[in-house]
């Protein structure tokens, strides 16, 4: 939506069926609900989200982030909280890449596989 004074919301994850799980791709209802929650109007946010089957999922997915953002007093603090969360996500993603998985059965030749191959040749 275009306006004379554009605004940005901090990092939040969509819960609507079209964009579920996609960060920063909120529906208008999710964006409005986020604004209401961040400004202390949770009951109004619950009211508009309650019109959708997936409405409660939005607050469930983003409850920690919304609480962090809500505790901030300035936009600078919100940006810092957002950056902290993004750094945490990046750290978790990098650490999950470092997990060593055992080899799959298909990548290991067992004795029976070797015997079958020798019987064929």
PESUL-V285102 format. One line per field, one symbol per residue. phi: phi as a letter, one per 20 degrees, with the letter a starting at -180 (. if undefined). psi: psi as a letter, one per 40 degrees, with the letter a starting at -180 (. if undefined). burial: I if it has 24 or more other ideal C-beta (glycine too) atoms within 12 Angstrom, else O. Layout:
# PESUL-V285102
phi=???
psi=???
burial=???
This chain:
# PESUL-V285102
phi=.ebfcfcdefgbdfcfffdgnefmcefgffffffffffdndffffffffffcgegffffffdgfffffffffdcfffffffffffffffffffffffefeefffffedeefffffffffff
psi=hiidgiiiiihihieiddfhehiffiidddddddddddeefddddddddeeidedddddddeddddddddeididddddddddddddddddddddddehhiiiiddehhidddddddddd.
burial=OOOOOOOOIIIIIIIIOOOOOOOOOIIOIIIIIIIIIIOOOOOOIOOIIOOOOIIOIIIOIIOOIIOIIIOOOOOOOIOOIIOOIOOOOOOOOOOOOOOOOOOOOOOOOOOOOOOOOOOOO
